[in-house]
Amino acid sequence: MNYILHMNGKEYTVPQKLTIKQFKELANWDITLEDNWYKILSIIMDAPYNELRDIPKETLELGITLVIEKIYPDTSPVKKGKFDVNNITVGMFVDMEVLISNGVQKNIYGIIERLYDIEAEDDMLIYDYYGGIKYYLNWRLNIFNSYRKLFGLDDEFSKNDIELEERVDPSYNWYQFLMVLCNEDFLKINKVVKQPIIQALNFLAYKKDKSEDEKRKIDDLQRNNRFN
């Protein structure tokens, strides 16, 4: 059923699905702030903002209730397209982290283009891609949770995805990450970025554990020498 708003002799309808252009524009307006609701409805319904300011509060609340599921379509199918998490490379993972760190909605065009290897256009429907993006984001959180020691996260950290998202450092030095993988040889970066991310993380976790083990042995040796 379509939600139709009548204002000044004109009809404005809540669309069944939002475009990625609308989805990105909505990133600038916090839906938890009631004063933003007029602007949100204006974007979604293509209705004059100044006229929306005059609608009754009950109408405004009903409109927002109806559009929330349009903004974040949880029923969106997992359209994996050309990406498969089992084949995510180092380069793709790093590219996605840079995009995600600046906000999924604000970088929705780049995220869709990187995941699906297509050119994102204004009139594409977010519904067609949101499920796949959410699938990737959940997989990503599992990666950080599995390798939390490597990424400097708390060892006693719970598996709550929301809490993990808050602790993942968006400023993580990905260039340093790449340089460690290519053993400080810049000319090897092109080869490194094509490697599977899971293999790369396993290698780095091994190197970190080995380094910490060697440091413990040195500390133990120095401690023993002080008592001899």
C-alpha positions as CSV (number, residue, x, y, z in Angstrom):
1,M,0.0,0.0,0.0
2,N,1.3,3.4,-1.0
3,Y,1.4,6.3,1.5
4,I,0.1,9.4,-0.2
5,L,0.4,12.8,1.3
6,H,-1.9,15.6,0.0
7,M,-0.5,19.1,0.2
8,N,-1.8,22.2,-1.6
9,G,-3.7,20.3,-4.2
10,K,-0.7,17.9,-5.0
11,E,0.0,14.3,-4.1
12,Y,3.3,13.1,-2.8
13,T,4.0,9.4,-2.5
14,V,6.5,7.3,-0.4
15,P,8.2,5.2,-3.1
16,Q,8.3,1.4,-2.6
17,K,12.1,1.5,-2.8
18,L,14.8,4.2,-2.5
19,T,17.5,5.0,-5.0
20,I,21.1,5.0,-3.9
21,K,21.1,8.7,-4.5
22,Q,18.4,9.2,-1.9
23,F,20.1,6.7,0.5
24,K,23.4,8.7,0.3
25,E,21.6,12.1,0.8
26,L,19.8,10.8,3.9
27,A,23.2,10.2,5.5
28,N,23.3,13.9,6.3
29,W,20.2,13.7,8.4
30,D,20.1,11.8,11.7
31,I,16.7,10.1,11.8
32,T,16.7,10.0,15.6
33,L,16.3,13.8,15.7
34,E,12.7,14.7,15.2
35,D,13.5,18.1,13.6
36,N,15.2,16.2,10.8
37,W,12.1,14.3,9.9
38,Y,10.7,17.0,7.6
39,K,13.9,17.0,5.6
40,I,14.0,13.2,5.5
41,L,10.4,13.1,4.1
42,S,11.3,15.8,1.7
43,I,14.1,13.8,0.2
44,I,12.2,10.5,0.1
45,M,8.9,11.9,-1.2
46,D,10.4,14.7,-3.4
47,A,8.1,17.1,-1.6
48,P,8.7,20.8,-0.8
49,Y,10.4,21.1,2.6
50,N,8.7,24.4,3.5
51,E,5.3,22.9,2.9
52,L,6.1,19.8,4.9
53,R,6.9,22.0,7.9
54,D,3.1,22.7,8.1
55,I,1.8,19.1,8.3
56,P,0.3,17.8,11.6
57,K,2.7,16.0,13.9
58,E,0.6,12.8,13.7
59,T,1.1,12.9,9.9
60,L,4.8,13.4,10.3
61,E,5.2,10.5,12.7
62,L,3.2,8.2,10.5
63,G,5.3,9.2,7.5
64,I,8.6,8.5,9.3
65,T,7.3,5.2,10.6
66,L,6.6,4.1,7.0
67,V,9.9,5.3,5.5
68,I,12.3,3.7,8.1
69,E,12.1,0.3,6.5
70,K,12.7,1.9,3.1
71,I,16.0,3.5,4.3
72,Y,17.3,0.3,5.8
73,P,15.6,-2.6,3.9
74,D,16.4,-5.6,6.1
75,T,14.3,-7.8,3.8
76,S,16.7,-7.0,0.9
77,P,18.1,-10.3,-0.6
78,V,21.7,-11.1,-0.2
79,K,22.7,-10.3,-3.8
80,K,26.4,-11.3,-3.8
81,G,26.9,-10.4,-7.4
82,K,30.6,-10.7,-8.3
83,F,32.0,-10.8,-4.8
84,D,32.5,-13.9,-2.7
85,V,33.8,-13.5,0.9
86,N,35.9,-16.6,0.4
87,N,37.8,-14.8,-2.4
88,I,38.2,-11.4,-0.9
89,T,41.8,-10.1,-1.6
90,V,44.0,-7.9,0.5
91,G,43.5,-5.1,-1.9
92,M,39.7,-5.3,-1.8
93,F,39.6,-5.6,2.0
94,V,41.8,-2.5,2.4
95,D,39.8,-0.5,-0.2
96,M,36.5,-1.5,1.6
97,E,38.0,-0.5,5.0
98,V,38.9,3.0,3.7
99,L,35.4,3.4,2.3
100,I,33.6,2.1,5.4
101,S,35.7,4.2,7.8
102,N,34.2,7.3,6.2
103,G,30.6,6.0,6.5
104,V,28.7,3.4,4.6
105,Q,25.9,5.7,3.5
106,K,28.2,8.6,2.5
107,N,30.4,6.2,0.4
108,I,27.6,4.0,-0.9
109,Y,28.5,4.6,-4.5
110,G,32.1,3.5,-4.0
111,I,31.1,0.5,-1.8
112,I,28.7,-0.8,-4.5
113,E,31.3,-0.3,-7.2
114,R,34.0,-2.1,-5.3
115,L,31.8,-5.0,-4.2
116,Y,30.0,-5.6,-7.5
117,D,32.5,-4.3,-10.0
118,I,29.9,-2.0,-11.6
119,E,29.4,1.7,-12.1
120,A,26.9,2.9,-9.5
121,E,24.2,5.2,-10.9
122,D,21.8,7.5,-9.2
123,D,18.6,5.7,-10.1
124,M,19.8,2.2,-8.9
125,L,17.7,0.9,-6.0
126,I,19.5,0.5,-2.6
127,Y,17.2,-2.5,-2.0
128,D,19.0,-4.5,-4.7
129,Y,22.4,-4.1,-2.9
130,Y,21.7,-3.5,0.8
131,G,21.4,-7.2,1.6
132,G,24.8,-8.0,0.0
133,I,26.4,-5.0,1.7
134,K,25.0,-6.0,5.1
135,Y,26.3,-9.6,4.5
136,Y,29.8,-8.2,3.8
137,L,29.7,-6.0,6.9
138,N,28.7,-8.9,9.1
139,W,31.5,-11.0,7.6
140,R,33.9,-8.1,8.2
141,L,33.0,-7.9,11.9
142,N,33.6,-11.6,12.2
143,I,37.1,-11.0,10.7
144,F,37.9,-8.3,13.3
145,N,36.5,-10.5,16.1
146,S,38.6,-13.5,14.9
147,Y,41.8,-11.5,14.6
148,R,41.1,-9.0,17.4
149,K,44.6,-9.5,18.9
150,L,46.2,-8.6,15.6
151,F,44.2,-5.4,15.3
152,G,44.8,-4.4,18.9
153,L,41.3,-5.1,20.2
154,D,40.6,-6.1,23.8
155,D,41.3,-9.8,24.3
156,E,38.3,-10.0,26.6
157,F,36.1,-8.4,24.0
158,S,32.6,-9.8,23.7
159,K,31.2,-11.0,20.3
160,N,28.6,-8.3,20.2
161,D,28.8,-6.8,16.7
162,I,27.6,-3.4,17.7
163,E,30.3,-3.1,20.4
164,L,32.9,-4.4,18.1
165,E,32.0,-1.8,15.4
166,E,32.5,0.9,18.0
167,R,36.0,-0.4,18.9
168,V,37.3,-0.9,15.4
169,D,39.8,1.9,14.8
170,P,38.9,3.7,11.5
171,S,42.4,5.2,11.3
172,Y,44.1,1.8,11.2
173,N,47.3,2.3,9.2
174,W,46.6,0.2,6.2
175,Y,49.7,1.3,4.4
176,Q,51.8,-0.1,7.2
177,F,49.7,-3.3,7.0
178,L,50.6,-3.6,3.3
179,M,54.3,-2.8,3.9
180,V,54.6,-5.6,6.5
181,L,53.1,-8.1,4.1
182,C,55.5,-7.1,1.4
183,N,58.5,-7.1,3.8
184,E,59.1,-3.4,3.3
185,D,59.6,-3.9,-0.5
186,F,57.3,-1.3,-2.2
187,L,57.7,-3.1,-5.5
188,K,55.9,-6.1,-4.1
189,I,52.7,-4.3,-3.2
190,N,50.9,-5.1,-6.4
191,K,51.5,-8.8,-5.8
192,V,50.5,-8.6,-2.1
193,V,47.1,-6.9,-2.8
194,K,46.1,-9.8,-5.0
195,Q,46.5,-12.4,-2.2
196,P,43.6,-13.7,-0.2
197,I,42.9,-11.6,2.9
198,I,42.5,-14.7,5.2
199,Q,45.9,-16.0,4.2
200,A,47.5,-12.6,4.8
201,L,45.9,-12.3,8.3
202,N,47.0,-15.7,9.3
203,F,50.5,-14.9,8.2
204,L,50.5,-11.6,10.2
205,A,49.0,-13.3,13.2
206,Y,51.8,-15.9,13.0
207,K,54.5,-13.2,12.7
208,K,53.1,-11.3,15.7
209,D,52.9,-14.4,17.9
210,K,56.5,-15.3,16.9
211,S,57.7,-11.8,17.7
212,E,56.0,-11.8,21.1
213,D,57.4,-15.2,21.9
214,E,61.0,-14.1,21.0
215,K,60.5,-11.0,23.1
216,R,59.4,-13.1,26.1
217,K,62.5,-15.3,25.7
218,I,64.8,-12.3,25.7
219,D,63.0,-10.8,28.7
220,D,63.3,-14.1,30.6
221,L,67.0,-14.3,29.7
222,Q,67.7,-10.7,30.9
223,R,65.7,-11.4,34.1
224,N,67.7,-14.5,34.8
225,N,71.0,-12.8,34.2
226,R,70.1,-10.1,36.8
227,F,69.8,-12.8,39.4
228,N,73.0,-14.6,38.5
